[in-house]
């Protein structure tokens, strides 16, 4: 029988991630993680002081798995690469969606990640407030999309055809003409790929950010009047 590998902090965190992948973040307890490793719970305390340290550690592990934005002169390309990686990683660990922004002691990978994204935006010429807004907007979109995607009853093009076709069969076209049109002329058209919606929505966000970046003296403050729509003085 091969010897059990020595217990380390990394092994504890890997086990905690496996536990969360099966049962959600609420399943992460010292006892459950110890069971996953085949050890006594007390042995974990030699490597992590408490459950909070495990939660901080798994969040940092998630950020470690997400690609940093590449060193690309096109800020949009860099953020697309990072967004696609974040979507992939968070789709594997959907329990992390409610955890990544809740920790008060971010680890080195978390700090490195946010600093890199901020650096892309600042080098592209975004003001500091606009860069902060951009990060919030993009990350909210990624998290929301991953959450929605995890809840959908479809994972393949065949699923789309089955679900949309069944809905269309029971849908009174005269009562719901716009839904009927969308299903018939969009969802059921050959070549439709529901997974492409992520990139389309991301590009809309990047287009909007580019438009704001091009405006001189844009402070990015919430509530600033839209250029050209400021109230006129009487």
C-alpha positions as CSV (number, residue, x, y, z in Angstrom):
1,X,0.0,0.0,0.0
2,X,1.6,3.3,-1.1
3,X,2.4,5.8,1.7
4,X,-0.1,8.7,2.1
5,X,1.5,11.9,0.9
6,X,2.2,14.4,3.7
7,X,-0.5,16.8,4.6
8,X,0.1,20.4,3.4
9,X,-1.8,23.6,3.2
10,X,-2.2,23.1,-0.5
11,X,-3.7,19.6,-0.1
12,X,-6.1,21.0,2.5
13,X,-7.3,23.7,0.1
14,X,-7.6,21.2,-2.8
15,X,-9.7,19.0,-0.6
16,X,-11.9,21.9,0.5
17,X,-12.5,22.8,-3.2
18,X,-13.5,19.2,-4.0
19,X,-15.9,19.3,-1.0
20,X,-17.4,22.6,-2.2
21,X,-17.7,21.4,-5.8
22,X,-19.9,18.6,-4.5
23,X,-21.9,20.3,-1.8
24,X,-21.4,24.1,-2.1
25,X,-19.5,26.4,0.2
26,X,-21.7,25.5,3.2
27,X,-20.2,22.0,3.0
28,X,-16.7,23.3,3.8
29,X,-16.1,22.4,7.4
30,X,-13.0,21.2,9.2
31,X,-14.6,17.8,9.7
32,X,-15.7,17.4,6.1
33,X,-12.3,18.5,4.7
34,X,-10.5,16.1,7.1
35,X,-12.8,13.2,5.9
36,X,-11.9,14.1,2.3
37,X,-8.3,13.7,3.1
38,X,-8.7,10.6,5.3
39,X,-7.3,12.3,8.4
40,X,-8.5,13.6,11.8
41,X,-9.9,17.1,11.9
42,X,-7.3,18.2,14.5
43,X,-4.5,17.5,12.1
44,X,-5.7,20.3,9.8
45,X,-4.9,22.9,12.4
46,X,-1.2,22.4,11.8
47,X,-1.7,23.9,8.3
48,X,-4.7,26.2,8.6
49,X,-5.8,28.0,11.8
50,X,-9.5,27.8,11.2
51,X,-12.3,27.6,8.7
52,X,-12.0,31.2,7.7
53,X,-8.4,30.6,6.6
54,X,-9.7,27.7,4.4
55,X,-12.3,30.0,2.8
56,X,-9.7,32.7,2.2
57,X,-7.4,30.1,0.7
58,X,-9.9,28.6,-1.7
59,X,-10.8,32.0,-3.0
60,X,-7.2,32.7,-3.7
61,X,-6.9,29.3,-5.4
62,X,-9.8,30.2,-7.6
63,X,-8.0,33.5,-8.6
64,X,-4.9,31.5,-9.2
65,X,-6.7,29.4,-11.8
66,X,-8.1,32.4,-13.7
67,X,-5.7,33.6,-16.4
68,X,-4.2,37.1,-15.9
69,X,-5.0,39.4,-18.8
70,X,-2.2,39.0,-21.3
71,X,0.3,41.7,-22.1
72,X,-1.6,42.8,-25.3
73,X,-1.5,46.3,-26.6
74,X,-5.3,46.0,-27.2
75,X,-7.0,46.4,-23.9
76,X,-10.2,44.9,-25.2
77,X,-8.4,41.7,-26.3
78,X,-6.7,41.5,-22.9
79,X,-10.0,41.8,-21.0
80,X,-11.7,39.3,-23.3
81,X,-9.1,36.7,-22.5
82,X,-9.4,37.3,-18.8
83,X,-13.2,37.3,-18.9
84,X,-13.3,34.0,-20.9
85,X,-11.0,32.3,-18.4
86,X,-13.0,33.7,-15.4
87,X,-16.2,32.3,-16.9
88,X,-14.6,28.9,-17.4
89,X,-13.2,28.7,-13.9
90,X,-16.3,30.0,-12.2
91,X,-18.4,27.6,-14.2
92,X,-16.4,24.8,-12.6
93,X,-16.8,26.3,-9.1
94,X,-20.1,28.1,-9.1
95,X,-20.1,28.0,-5.3
96,X,-17.3,30.6,-5.5
97,X,-19.6,33.2,-7.0
98,X,-20.9,34.3,-3.6
99,X,-17.6,33.9,-1.9
100,X,-15.0,35.7,-4.0
101,X,-16.1,39.2,-3.0
102,X,-17.0,38.4,0.6
103,X,-13.5,37.9,2.1
104,X,-11.7,40.6,4.0
105,X,-8.2,39.2,3.8
106,X,-7.4,38.7,0.0
107,X,-4.5,36.5,-0.8
108,X,-1.6,37.2,-3.1
109,X,-3.2,35.7,-6.2
110,X,-6.4,37.7,-5.6
111,X,-4.4,40.9,-5.2
112,X,-2.2,40.2,-8.2
113,X,-5.3,39.5,-10.4
114,X,-7.1,42.7,-9.5
115,X,-3.9,44.8,-9.9
116,X,-3.3,43.3,-13.4
117,X,-6.9,44.1,-14.5
118,X,-6.7,47.6,-13.2
119,X,-3.3,48.0,-14.9
120,X,-4.8,47.1,-18.3
121,X,-7.5,49.8,-17.9
122,X,-5.1,52.4,-16.6
123,X,-2.6,51.9,-19.4
124,X,-5.5,52.1,-21.9
125,X,-6.2,55.6,-20.6
126,X,-9.2,55.1,-18.3
127,X,-9.4,57.5,-15.4
128,X,-9.1,55.8,-12.0
129,X,-12.9,56.2,-11.3
130,X,-13.8,54.8,-14.8
131,X,-11.4,51.9,-14.3
132,X,-13.1,51.1,-11.0
133,X,-16.5,51.2,-12.7
134,X,-15.3,49.1,-15.6
135,X,-14.0,46.3,-13.2
136,X,-17.3,46.3,-11.3
137,X,-19.4,46.2,-14.5
138,X,-17.4,43.5,-16.2
139,X,-17.2,41.3,-13.1
140,X,-20.9,41.7,-12.4
141,X,-21.6,40.6,-15.9
142,X,-19.3,37.5,-15.7
143,X,-20.8,36.4,-12.3
144,X,-24.4,37.0,-13.5
145,X,-23.8,35.1,-16.7
146,X,-22.2,32.2,-15.0
147,X,-25.0,32.0,-12.5
148,X,-27.7,32.1,-15.2
149,X,-25.8,29.6,-17.4
150,X,-25.7,27.2,-14.4
151,X,-29.4,27.5,-14.0
152,X,-30.4,26.9,-17.6
153,X,-31.9,23.5,-18.6
154,X,-29.7,23.5,-21.7
155,X,-26.0,22.6,-22.2
156,X,-25.9,21.6,-25.9
157,X,-27.4,22.7,-29.2
158,X,-29.6,19.7,-29.1
159,X,-31.0,20.8,-25.7
160,X,-31.8,24.2,-27.2
161,X,-33.7,22.6,-30.0
162,X,-35.6,20.3,-27.7
163,X,-36.6,23.0,-25.1
164,X,-37.4,25.7,-27.7
165,X,-39.3,23.2,-29.9
166,X,-41.4,22.0,-27.0
167,X,-42.1,25.5,-25.9
168,X,-43.1,26.6,-29.5
169,X,-45.5,23.6,-29.8
170,X,-47.5,24.9,-26.9
171,X,-47.2,28.6,-27.5
172,X,-50.2,30.4,-29.0
173,X,-48.6,32.4,-31.8
174,X,-51.3,35.1,-31.9
175,X,-51.0,35.7,-28.1
176,X,-47.2,35.7,-27.9
177,X,-46.1,36.8,-31.4
178,X,-42.7,38.2,-30.3
179,X,-41.7,35.0,-28.4
180,X,-42.8,32.9,-31.3
181,X,-40.7,35.0,-33.7
182,X,-37.7,34.8,-31.4
183,X,-37.9,31.0,-31.1
184,X,-38.6,30.4,-34.8
185,X,-36.3,32.9,-36.4
186,X,-33.5,32.9,-33.8
187,X,-33.2,30.0,-31.4
188,X,-34.2,27.3,-33.9
189,X,-32.2,28.7,-36.8
190,X,-29.4,26.4,-38.0
191,X,-26.1,27.3,-36.5
192,X,-27.5,29.1,-33.5
193,X,-25.1,28.8,-30.5
194,X,-26.4,29.9,-27.2
195,X,-22.9,29.9,-25.7
196,X,-21.9,32.8,-28.0
197,X,-24.2,35.1,-26.1
198,X,-21.4,35.6,-23.5
199,X,-19.0,37.1,-26.0
200,X,-21.7,39.3,-27.6
201,X,-22.8,40.8,-24.2
202,X,-19.1,41.3,-23.2
203,X,-18.5,43.2,-26.5
204,X,-21.4,45.5,-25.8
205,X,-19.9,46.3,-22.4
206,X,-16.5,46.9,-23.9
207,X,-18.0,49.1,-26.7
208,X,-19.7,51.2,-24.0
209,X,-16.5,51.5,-22.0
210,X,-14.6,52.5,-25.2
211,X,-17.1,55.3,-25.9
212,X,-16.6,56.6,-22.4
213,X,-12.8,56.3,-22.6
214,X,-12.8,58.5,-25.7
215,X,-14.6,61.3,-23.8
216,X,-12.2,63.9,-22.5
217,X,-12.3,64.8,-18.8
218,X,-14.7,61.9,-18.0
219,X,-14.5,61.6,-14.2
220,X,-16.6,58.4,-14.2
221,X,-18.6,59.6,-11.2
222,X,-22.0,58.0,-10.8
223,X,-24.7,60.5,-11.5
224,X,-22.7,62.7,-13.9
225,X,-25.0,64.1,-16.6
226,X,-24.7,62.4,-20.0
227,X,-22.6,64.6,-22.4
228,X,-25.0,66.6,-24.5
229,X,-27.9,66.0,-22.1
230,X,-27.0,68.4,-19.4
231,X,-29.8,70.7,-18.2
232,X,-29.8,74.1,-19.8
233,X,-29.6,77.2,-17.7
234,X,-32.6,79.5,-17.7
